[in-house]
Amino acid sequence: MRKLLVIAGLVLILSALVFSGCNLLGGEKEPEPKGPGTVQEDGGKDKKDYYIGQDAPVEGIKDWTERYRPYEGVFLQKLDGYRTVLVSMGEKFSPGYDVKVDEVAKKDGNWVVEVSFTKPAEEDYSGASVFPYETVSIIDDDSPVEVYETGKDNNQAVKLEVIEIPEGMKLGASKSFIVFLPREGEKIANPVTVRGKARVFEATFRITVEDGHNQLAREFMTASEGAPGWGEFEVDLSYEQPTNPAGHIIFSYENMENGELIEELALPVKF
């Protein structure tokens, strides 16, 4: 009887040792501590604080980039839980242009993106048009995002203007116009501030406000430069009382000799 008890005790001890050994050698593992700079999704997959480039796991980033990369500037919009930043040099007609992200870091509570631009010694116009750009997607943690150009003005970083597009909205954009204010579908004040860039011959174009029934305002504008460059424009435009709750601000570019319409961009707005 005593021998049976001893044997049973040895079996229990051996079983405990085997179970413990399985845990040590590859059985159940304790969760490993997560390193800094990652956020865990509900499914257990880690998300980085930021990604550089188009391979970021951000839904819609490629279509969004395609829409705005033809225009020179820095654009920011919330996409799929990230603030995506596009730094674009616009359309160029010579090889040798490039945008490089030098650093992305959190400093004093702000996300700071440092970029540098490469330009050819002289443009040779030898190839098809190119669109030098880079994107950075930063986790949406409510911290402000700032973008700086490095290596400029005695190697001092220069803060760049960031054109922030509200979530779910679009900027009016076409071959000859990009409109920063107002945004597509936005409710406008009277007067309305209209700001953007135009690439039109002799820098001249027309802005019309209409409500679907009547023209409420019509004004010729002159951008800061003509095509092939992008000229800036800004105006506070007053308009007559609308008879509809919605309408358009229309940007039109016409042949100055015969009045033939070359291009028109209709930006939907609310009154």
N, C-alpha and C positions, 0 to 999 in steps of 0.2 A: 504493500500500500504506500509506504513511504517512498519507494522507488518510483511509483507512478506519479506521485505528487512532484517529485524532483524533475521527472521528464516533462511533465506539463508546464512546470515553471520555466524550464529551459526553452521550450517551444515558444512561450509567450515572449521571453526575452529576445530570442532570435527574430521573431516576427516584428518586434518593435525596432530592432536594429536594421532590418531589411527596409521597412517603411521609411525610417529616417534617412537611410542611404539613398533611397530613390529620390527624396526631396533634394538631397545634396548634389546628386549626380545628374539631375535633369528632369525631375518630376515637377511638382508644383513650385513655382518661383514666386518670391515676393515681388510686388511691383517695384521697378527701378525708379529712383528719383529722376524727375524731368530736369533737363538742363535749362539754363536761361534762354530767353528769346523764342520760346515756343508756347503755343496755346493749344490745348487739347479739345478737339471737337467731341460731340456726343458719341460718335462712332469709335472714338479712341485714337483717331489719326491726328498726328501733330501738325499744326499749321505754324509756319514761321511768322515772325513779326513783319518781315518784308521780303519781297522778291524783286529781282531785277530782270527785266526782259519779258518777252511774250509767252514764255513757258510757265508763267505764274498760274496757279490753280484758281483763277478768277474768271468766273463765267461772264462771257460777253466782252472780254478785254480786246480780242482781235478785231471785232466789228467796230468797237468804240475807237480804237487806234486808227483804223482805216478811215473813219469819218473825219478825224481832226488832224491827222499827220500832214496833209498838204499845207497847213497854215502855220506860219512861224509863231512860236509862243510857248507858254507853259500852261497846260490845262490840267485841272484836277476834278475828279468826280468819284462819288462813292459807287463802287461796283462789288456786289457779292461779299459784303463784309470788309472790304478793303477800300482805302482811298488810293485810287490809281492816278499817278502823275505821268503826263506825257510831256516830254521836252523835245520840241521839234524845231528844226531849222527851216522848215517849209520846203517848197519845191526848188531844187537847184539843177543847173544844167551842165555841171562839170564834175568829174570825179575828184576825190580828195577831201570831201566834207565828212565829218563824223561827230557824233555826240557820245561822250563817255561819262558814265556815272562813277565819280571818284570815291565817294563815301556816302553811306546812309547811317545816321547815328541819332540817338536821342540826347539832346543837350539842353539843360535847364528846362526840362519839361516839354520841349518842342522836338518834333522830328525835323532833322536838318538833312537835306539832300544837296550834295555838292557835285556839280557837273563841270565839264570842260568841253570846249568846242575846237575842232580842227578844221582849218580852211586851207585850200590850195594856195600856193604862192601867187598864182594867177589863174583865172578861169580860161579853159581852152574850148569849152562848149563842144567837146568832141563826142559826147555820148548822149544817150537818152536822158530824160529828166530823172532825178533821184530825190528821195525824201529822207534825209538823215534825221534819225530820232532815236530816243530810248525811253523806256517806261520803267517806273518803279511803283510797286503796289505795297502800300503800308497798312498794317492792321488798323481797323477803325476803333481806336481807343480814346477818341475825343481830344487827343493832343494836337495842337496846331502843326501844320506842315509848312516849312519854309524851304525855298530853293535858292541856291547861290551859285553863281559862276565863279570858278576859281581861276587864278593866274591872270587876272585883269587889273588894270590901274595899279601898277607897281606891286603886282602879286597880291593885292588885297581882294578878298572875296566880295563880289557885288550881288546884292539881293535882287532877284528877278521877280517881276510881277507874276502872280499866279492867278489865272482866270478860273475861278471855281464855278462849276456848273452844278446847280442843285440836283439832288438825287431824283432820277426819273425824268428830268428835263433835257432838252437838246438846245444847242446853239444853232441859229439859222446859218446854213453854210451852202455855198455853191462854188462854181468855178471862179467867179469874179468877186464874191462877197463872203465875209464871215462877220456875223453880228454878235457882239458880246453882250449888249444890252439893247432892248429887253430880251429875255429868253423866250423860246418857243412855248406858246400857250400861257404865258404869264399875264396877270392882270396889270394893266398899265395905268399910270397917273396922267394928269393933264396939267402942265405939259409933260411929255414923255422924253426921258433921256435916251437917245439913240447913239450907240457907240460901236465901232467896229473897224474893219479894214476893207478896202476895195482895191481891186486890180483892174483898172479900166483906162482906156485911151484918154489922154489929156486930163485924167483924174476927175472927170465930171460925170455925175450920175444924178438920178432923181429919187426922192423918197416920197411915197404917197401913203396916207392913212385912209383906209376905207372900212365901212361897216357892213358891206354886202349890199347896201342900197345907194350910198352916197360917198363921194370923196370928201373927207373931213379936213384934209390938209395935203398940200403938195409943195415941195420945195426942192430946188436944185442944190446939189452939194458939190463941194470940191475937196477931194482928199489931199493929204499932204504930199503925195507924189503920184504920178501916173504909171501905167503898165510899161515895162514888165514888173516893176516893183509893186509892193503892197503899200498903199497909202492909208494913213489913219484918218478917221473922221469921228466927230462927236458933235451933237446938236441937241438942244432942248426944244422940242417941237410941240407947239400948241395946236390943238385941233378942235373942230366944231363938235357940238353935242351929238353923240351917236344915237341912232334909232334902233340899234341892235346890241345885244350884250356881247357879241363877238365880232371880230373882223380881222383885218390884216394890215401889217406895215409892208409895203411893197418897195423893193429896191430894183430899179430898172436902169439899164445901160443901153443907150441908143446910138445909132450912127448919127453923128452931128451934122452930116451933109444932107441926108435924105430922111432922117427921123425913123429909120427902120430899127425895130427892136432887136437887139443883139442877145440880151439875157435879162431875165427877170427872176427875182427871188421873193416869194410871198411868205412872210413870217406870220403865222397865226397868233393872235393876241386876244385878250379879253378886256372889256371896258368896265 
